């Protein structure tokens, strides 16, 4: 039998209650934690050196032989697919936050799980429980155009941006891989490289506007800047449904709101030059902070998503 986990480790910010609630919900899903890998030993070997972990069965030298025998060769020995939760060797119930978070991130790694819908469902479950204790799992980079996930402490600004980015991700199934790559890049760089994130946010809005205009057969100039692209796109789209009282006034108000969002993104992108590290700046020069990046990303994704959803819902006649 797997060894029972014990609460013998220092306190963590992710509580025992949160962990139990999370794993209880995962047990109710149809998902296996090892995804499309051959078996659990393949998955766990990506996180731990099973050959150096102890066996709970004296017939085997290490955890690999133990687990492979009782879960692969003779699965009826350990019939519970989620036995790993309470195994003290992995200690996901009481061990370090990092240990648990690595396990969850690996569950939705593109090598482990290829179905985007499954990944989205699991990510929603993870973050719904983790946010209670101030954590989130987010897209940190990409492999072959597919997101790879990491964990971070959840700040108020990060939570807002995470929701906006998640909403923007919905348009990539229609708009294409390039927009998907831009979303991944700006989200991943928000904390580590704010200037890259801000530039990517600006490019995201530009790409969305160009895609809309091209799909609607509207001529454009490659030299247009962001304000011109946004203005032309808004002029092409009917921004409120027909029949709304004071429709002209409503359209004017929405145009002003969207124009302000585009200006936030555009003006922050302009700040990269005077506040960036290039152009002969001294060693004391400070770049833009993650909070600036999150402001740009939140504005850009909200604007881009609204425009593209309007484009989809109100096709050109």
Secondary structure, DSSP 8 states (H G I E B T S, - for coil): ---B--S-S---SS-HHHHHHHHHHHHHSS--TTTTSSSHHHHHTTTS-GGGS--SSTTSSSHHHHHIIIIIITTTTT--TTGGGGBTTT-TTTS-HHHHHHHHHHHT-TTT---HHHHHHHHHHHHHHHGGGTEEEEEEEEETTEEEEEEEE--HHHHHHHHHHHHHHTTHHHH-HHHHHHHHHHHHHHHH-HHHHHHHHHHHHHHHHHHHHHHTT----TT--HHHHHHHHHHHS--S-TT-TTHHHHHHHHHHHHHHHHHHHHHHHHHHHHHSS-TT--TT-----HHHHHHHHHHHHHHHHHHHHHHHHS---
